[in-house]
Amino acid sequence: MTSPVSLAFPSSLLLRGPMPGTLGIGLLAPLSGVMGIAGPAILNCAQLAAEQIAARTDLVPELVLIDAGRRPAEVATEVRQLLDAGLIIGLVGAHTSDVRVAVSRAVTADVPYVFTPPHDTASPRSNTVFTGSAPRLQLRRPLAWISRTHALRRWALIGNDYVWPREVHREAAGQLRAIGQEVVLDRLVPLGAVDTERLLDEARSRRADAVLLSLVGRDGITFLRDAAASGADRRFVRLSTALDENCLLAIGGDTTGTLYSAMPSFVLQQDDRHQDFLERYVHRFGTAAPVPASYAEGCHDGVLLLADLWLSGLLETMPAIRAAHALRADRSGDDGAPPSGAVRLARAEETALVVIDQAGM
């Protein structure tokens, strides 16, 4: 089908300049880097949302594709150029928090920035709307349920060395102590530099029962794949805060019954809103399209939210975070509105992530 949505790269738009009648949305998506595996589905879901906007307005949504898989300073510079040229009205980000911090410093307080993945809570700004889960919510029930279910006592924390995993580890350490668990290992490694053998050796030497992983994208895939190859997948219970269905497919699935993921959404969840989203996605892109997993679905909702904020007129009188709260209050009870900060726990069963009944947690 011919899409009413324009997708463009910054270089071409900077030469062309603004066009009347377009709604320029800066889409910060991981087109490269450790989270690049999520990029194709994120682009599809952003386009799906933009087509919904086109269907209900007389505007032409223009998704300006900004590769958020590069160094944070590069991304921030490109965003600033687009804003200075008047090419975008705001930002939707589905990427790592180190990039978010850099971009936030580069934009003024009147630029709405919808950040959709699980997030840290450091340096919040009034223009930034977080729609994913914070570490406290993402970890609280999953850690307690897994520790109780598997009779665990000793945890290893392994993550990437940037702002979000650092906060995940701080929060996890406090929550685990509160429920009588012990943190026996806490390691943060640079993005793209996972030495699985060394990390597993350390976890074994500290007699860990379980591993909490905040390794993102390709790094999480590398660790889980290497752990399975060495047989360590049957030695440790593993809970990931960044494992979606695309990553699970990349590691070849899991049949141990001891690999878990805590994320805002999963493909197999059964609520009506999610099922409607999946039906629209499959109808638009087909069954062979990239799996519209949590990062992608969150970006879909973020694009809709940014457009709603802009079209509502609320941004003329209040910062984005207050405007988002006002929209949500107006829509309380509306099943079409995405849940704010939701988190679910799922267990890997071959190549599927099966949601665990919340009532049982």
Secondary structure, 3 states (H helix, E strand, C coil): CCCCCEEECHHHHHHHCCCCCEEEEEEEECCCCCCHHHHHHHHHHHHHHHHHHHHHCCCEEEEEEEECCCCHHHHHHHHHHHHHCCCCCEEEECCCHHHHHHHHHHCCCCCCEEECCCCCCCCCCCCEEECCCCHHHHHHHHHHHHHHHCCCCEEEEEEECCHHHHHHHHHHHHHHHHCCCEEEEEEEECCCCCCHHHHHHHHHHCCCCEEEEECCHHHHHHHHHHHHHHCHHHCCEEEECCCCHHHHHHHCCECCCCEEEEECCCCCCCCHHHHHHHHHHHHHHCCCCCCCCHHHHHHHHHHHHHHHHHHHCHHHCCCHHHHHHHHHHHCCCCCCCCCCCCCEEEEEEECEEEECCHHHC
